[in-house]
């Protein structure tokens, strides 16, 4: 079961802070997707429209994203600044990497996102 997190939950989560730390590629698209919190809502912004995102309670490395009428599960790699998204309807996968200068996010991941 997934549900959008509260703003407090996002800001207290290392995984949430990793997701919000940068704009991310989505497959070969370099326009960037963003994980943001506005007015207490966890919003996902993409070139294909806005959606929502949140945590999967049974996993500390997975974020769900619901946008463009599709649910995706994004598994973040603890050792590297990247994720793999799996579209729930058909299993299609794409990868995402932070855009721009990744030195800060890479250094923080080396310390472990639970320490952010």
Helices and strands as residue ranges (DSSP letters): E 2-4, H 7-11, H 14-20, E 24-26, E 29-38, E 41-46, E 49-56, E 62-67, E 70-76, E 82-87, E 93-97, H 103-111, G 113-115
